[in-house]
């Protein structure tokens, strides 16, 4: 299967006392295509520590390692790239800083936003939330139609995020997604490494 499997963290995952242990095991499995270090309320010092510990393991196991928003930390550890949000620097600006060889992705929440951001030279887009998700309980899910529409309108991969489980991956791929990004269905389980294995057994 050519679809990409993105594993995304959040602040709750980073606060877990077993986070590093679980993350190392996940990266050593070689299953994720991209690992996103995301912690908007986690200190830069802690993010730098995690990036320094995990990015070499990711590299040695064939997983691309990106960080959310923090272009400065990406430069310090020469990470594979940065994932941006609505409040981040513009993709064109980040591209000038990091160079053409690095990954620059962006989260979007509508078809029109996706079309506009795609024109700024990003490598992929996260579109969500596709399904209802505990991480954004007040956000109405987009459903599959915008995923289909955006996939038809832009020439870069659209990665589905929001309420993704191992049971609905095939539905998302059939709707035009070129991969999925998973947070809660991994870090919200008793064993995140086992949760990642369930995706490999079913799809990768």
Phi, psi and omega in degrees: 000137184266356181292150180265142179248111181257129175254125186241136176263171169219181184299322180298317178298319182291334179280343181296132184296342179260010186305308183299317179301313180293318182296319178299315180296320178297315181291323179292339177290338182071011185281311181295140172280324180222135175247124183255116173274103184235124178200079187300335180248011176270141185296148176304325179299315181292318178299319179297320178297313180297316181298319180294325181283322191263328185298323176295325179292318177301313182299318183289345180247012173080018178255131176284139185243118179236159179238146179278127170072319194277083179298324181298317180289327176298323180289320182300316183259007181049052178290169184287341179169191184224141173251132188249156175238190183298323184267005181279175170301156178294144179305321180297322179294316180296322179298321179295325182284314187273331183098168186288338186278347182269158179276133172231114178243167183211142173271137176226163187229011176203164180296313183297318177299320179297317178298316181295315183289325180301329181288349181269006172087027176283161182273333179199168176232138164271128175244126179185178001277131181288313177244166179295141185220146181293335181286339176224068188295337183268358182266128176291132180293147180286325186082186187276335186299313177298327177297314178297315184294313181293322178299328179280341188261340182238158184259019178242161183295136172256123181254123181280136178220151178105103179073020180286134173227168179295341181278337183250007179302314183298324177298317181292319179293322178294335179275358175118352178296143176261008178170178179227152174241130188235134177236286186299324183287355174251298187284343178271010181255162178299330181225091178306319178299321178293325178297319178296320178300327181296330177288321178295318183295328183269329191222326188248000000 
